[in-house]
């Protein structure tokens, strides 16, 4: 795909742009009105499933979810048309398999409801339909009434493996055996994050929601903060929300690398210069939307990896990375991070997952600070979800088909261009 991204690293060749000039430094994105037909077309979504979700690296979790031999979890990949099992084998290796029994095709690992994801620890994987068993390495180890079969060779009936690679503790899978290695695919943004203490932040809070919008529209919402002073105004105290409306939003830094992107934003209130700027509970707990104000003492935070705060701006508060297609990492200046996943289930529905990661709290006060940050994050996310469902409904009417996009929304242009390029390349390959 490299030849399609001639503009992908242009930022390195330009001085810091003046206000309102980010998009112009990536001329292949264009500046005209955008169509969102790719977000309301069932036919286009089917092409995305084949061209993107069956051919790119998808983050499905972290190594902490499989801490010991026999630990496993499942992940439903609706857009890719499969369910996968992630398991740590007897040699300590993390493996991935299609969640499929080789006998009659039953889903292998599930509990009461086949569509729900599960996790646990086991010595072997056993099909609840006819009792076939598989080792942690995927080998078929037992067939019920094996003598009743004809020329059966268990050695040829192991679980169907899925490519599985790990970067900085994040577990990725890829259904395309010919795809480039994970680190090559993730590119220079991932290289710049290497060394951040992801593995030290093991206090985890998770949210999950079924959202009635196309998966790209939700990424759009977090790919720009132009909306924040308006949509999230009530999250701030009176007076401050009016100031934010007046100031608007201006990003500190934007950059692109192939289909991936990053933006940096200012630090806001972590901590504020004037405590009167924030709500009383935030004043007392020293925490809020930007996370606990008191930074944990962890290796990798001082100094930060070179890729964090790439513009080295003194007002830096966060970096928001989009690793195409559906994985976002947000690194916060106070020393925590969160991830977003957007799992398509149809052209106009998807599952949103938001996960917050902190250093383990050392006392009750630290725990309360983390919980306040997580609850505040939930409120922001719910506001975005509700707005996106309204957007999807109106876009599907096609009464207006072109929409202006401002400079602070540059990454929206990039996301939709990236997805369309993958589809176009795949279709061209089929026609060749």
N, C-alpha and C positions, 0 to 999 in steps of 0.2 A: 504493500500500500504506500510505500515511501514516495513514489513518484507523484502521488496525488496530493502531497502535502509540502509543496515547494515553499509555501509561506509559513510553515509550522514553527520555525525557529527564528523568525525575523526580528523578534524583540531584542535579541542579543546585538543586533547591528544598529540599533537606534539609541540615541540619548533618551532620558526620561521624557515622555511626551508632556506637552502642556495640557491643561484641562480641556476635555472635550475632543481629544485626538486619538484615543486608543484604537478605535476601529480602523482608522485610516492607515495604521501601521501594519494591518493585515488586509491588504486590498482585495485578496481573493474572496473575502467574506461579503464584500459589497456593502452598500449603505441604503439601498432602496427598501421599499416595503416588503414584508415577509408574508408568505403563505403558510398556514398551518394545516394544509391538506394532509400532510403525512401523519397528523395526529388524530384525524377523523375518518380515515379510509381503512375499512377492514381488509381490503386487498393489499394495501401497502404494509399493513401490520403482518400479514402472512409472509411477505418478502423479508421483513425485518427478522422474523423468527428464524428463517433459514440463513440469511446473510450475516446476521449479527449474533443472535443468542446461541446458535449452533456452531459458531466459528470463532468466537472471541473468548478471552479469559474472563471468568466470572468469579468474583469473591463469594465464597459460601460460608466463611466463618474464620475462627482463629484457632491456633494450636492449643490454647488453654481449654477448649471444649473437648479435647481428647487427651487428657493429661497422662494416662497410663495405658498399659497393654489391655486391649479389649474395649477401651472407651470408644463410643461411636455417636454420631448424630446423622440425621437424614435432612436433605434439603430438596424441596419441591421446586423444580425448574419448569414451570408451566410453559413458558415461551420456547424452551428448548425441547419440550415434549418428553420429559423424563423426570425421574426422581433419583437422587444419588445418595449413596451411603458413604460417609467419611469415617474411617476407622483406623486406630493405631494397632499395628500388628505386633507379633511377638518379638520382632527385631527392633521395635521402636519407630518404624517407618509409618508415616501417615499415607494411607491409600484411599482411593476413591473407586467405587463401583456403581454401575447402574443397579438400582434397587429392584432387581428382577430375578426371580427364581428360574433356573435353566430347564425346569421340568415342563411346566405349562404356562409360564409367563406371569404367575401371580406376583403381586408386590411382596417382596421378601420381608422387609422390616416395617412394621406398623403396629399400632395398638388397637384401640377401639374403632377408630375412624381412619380409613385408608388415606384420606387427603391430608391428615394432620402430620406435622413433623414431630419426630420423637428423638430421644437421646437416652443413653444409659451405658452400661458396661456388660460385656458378655464374653464367654469363652469361645462361642461359635455362633454363626448366624443360621437360624432354623426357620424353614418355611412352615407357616401354620396351616397350609393347605394339605400337604402330603408328607411333611416331615423331613424333606431333604435338608442336609446340613452342609455348611461351608465353613472352612477355616477363616481365620482373620486375614490370611493372605489371598482369600477368594477361591481356594481350591475346593472342589466338591469332595467331601469326606464321607458322606453316608447317603445311601439311597434306600428308602423303605421298600422291602421286598425286591431287592435288586435282581433276583433270579427270574422275575416275571418279565423283565425287559429283554430286548433282542439286540445282541452284540453291543451292549452298553459299555462305554469307556468313560469312567468318571474323570480321567485326566483331561478329557476334551470338554468337560462340562462345568468348568469353573465359572465364577461370576465374570461378567463382562466388565473389564476395567475401563476407567476414565482417566485421562491425563490429569495429574494432580501435582502442582508445584507450590512452593511457599516463598513468600517475600515478607521479611520482617514480622514473621509470625502470622501473617494473613494467608489463609488456605484458599487457593484458586483451583478451579477445574476448567477444562476445555474439551469439548466434544470433537474437536478437529485434530486428528492425529498429526496433521501436517503443519499446524500453526507454529509460529516462531516461539522460542522459549519465553517464559513469563517475564523475566527481567528485561529482555529486549523489547517486548511489547509495552511494558509500563514506562520505559523511556527515562528521560533525564529528570522528570519530577520525582519519580520513585527513588532514583539514585540520590537526589538531593535530600530526601527524607531519611535515608539510611542512617541509623544510629539514634533516631528519636526513641525514647524509652517506652515504646508501645507495650512491650512485654512486662513492664513494671506497673502498668496501670490496669489492675485486675479487678477493681471494684466496678461492676457492670450493671447498668440499668437499661432495660430494653422496652421499646414501644413498637407496636405493630398495628397497622390500620388497613382496612380495605377501602380503597379510594376510587371514586367513580370518575377517573380521568385517565387519559393516555399517560404512559410512563414518562414521556419526554416533557410533558407539561409541568410535572412536579419538579423535575430537575431544573426546568426553566425558573421555577419560583425560588430555588436556592442558588441559582447561577447568577442572580442579580439581587442587590440589596436596595435598588432604587425604590422598591415598594415599601421598605421597612418604616420610614417615617410616617406613612399614611396608614397602611394596613395594621401595623402594630402600635399605633399611637397610644391606645389605652393601656398599654403595658407600662407606660412611663407616668410619672407624677405630673399633676397639672402644672403647666408652665413649661416644663421640659419638653412635653410633647409638642407644644406650639413652637418652641425653638427648633426642634427637629424638622418640623414642617417647613420652617423658614429656611433652614440650612440646606435641606435636601440631602442627597447622598452623592459622594464622589469617591470612587475606589482609589486605593493607594497604588495598586499594581495589578496588571493583567498580563497573562502570557499563555501561549499555546504550544503544544508539542504533539504533532500528529493529531489524533482524535481526542487527546487529553487537554485539560485546561486547569488554570489556577487563577484565583483572584485573592488579593490581600485587602483587608479592611481595617479601619482604625479601631482603637482599643476601647473607646467609649468609657464605660463606668467600671473599671476593674483595677484599682478602686477609683472613684470619682474624686476630683479636687474638692468638691463641696458635697458633704454627705446629704445635704438637703435636696440634692438632685434625684435621689432614689427613695424607694418606699421604706417605711420604718423597719419592716422585717429584714430588708436587705442591709440596713444600717447596723442592726443588732447582730446579724449572723455573718456579715462581711461576705456576702455572696449574692448571686443573681444570675441574669441571663448569660453573663460572660464567665460564669463559673465562680468557685471560691476565690476570693481575692488573694489569699495567702498561698504563694507558690510552694509546692512540695519540693523537698530536697532529693532530687533524683539525678543520676548520671544521664547525660544526654540533653539536659535542660540548660546547662551552663558549662561551656557554650552550647548553643543550639546547632544542629546540623546546618551545613551551608545553605541548603535549599529552603530552610524555614525563614520567613520574612525576607524573601528574595530581594526586595528593594532596600532593605535595611532602614526602613522608615522608623523614626523615633515614636510615631503615634500608632505603630502596628499593634493590632489586637488579635487578628486571626488570619490564617490561610485556609482557603476552601479549594480543595483539589477535586476535580472530576476525572476519574479513571474510567474511560469509556468501556462498556456502555452505561452501566447503572450503579457504579460504586463511587461514593464521595467520602473523603476524609477531611474533617475540619480540625485543624490544630489551633488551639487557643493559647494566647500569651500567658495566662495565669497557670499553665501547666496541666492541661487535660486535653482530651480529644473526643470527638464523636464521629460516628459513621452513619451514612444514609445508604439504603438500598432501595431500588425501585424495581419490583419484579412484575412484569406484565402478565396479566391473565386474559386479556382480550385487547382489542384495539382501543377501548375506552374504559378499561378498568385495570388496576394494578394493586399490588400489595406494597405498602410503604413500611420500611423498618428503620427506626432511629435508635441508635445505641450509644450511650454515654459511658466513657471510660475514665476512671480516676485512680490515683494512687490509693491503696487501702487506707481507710481512716484510722487514726490512732486513738481517737476518743469520740465521745458522743457529739461534741460540738462540730468536729470535722464531718461526721456523718450527716448532721443536720444541714451543714453548708452544702454538701453534695446533693442532698435531697431537694433543697430549695432550688438549686441550679437545674435539676432534672425536671421538677414540676414547672418551672418557668419555661424551659425548653418545650415541654408538652403543650403549653398554652400557645406559644408561637406556631408550633407545627399544626395544631388544630385550626388555627386561623387560616393558614395556607391551604390545608386540605379542603375546607369549606369553599374557599374562593375558587379553587381549581375545578371543583365539580360544577360550579356555575359557569366557568369558562368553557368546559367541555360541552355543556348543553347548548350554549349559544354558538359556538364554532360549528357544531354539527348542522345548524340551520343553514349555513352557507349564504346568509343574507349579505355578509361582507366577507371577502376572500383575501384581502391584502391589508396588512397592518404595519404601521410605522414602529420601528425599534430604535431606541436611543443608544448613545455611546456606552452608557453604563449597563446596557443589556447585550453587549457584544458577544458574551458567551452563549447566549441563546442562538444567535446566528450560527455560531460554531457548532453547537450540538446538533442542530437539525441538518446542517451541511454535512457533518460527519456521518450521521445515520444514513442520509440519502446517498452519500458516496459509497458506503459499504454495500447498500442495496444495488446501486448501479454497477459496481465492480462485479458483484456476484452474478447479476443477470447477464453481463457481458461475457463472463467466463462460461456460463451455460450455453450461450449462443455461439461461442467461438468454435 
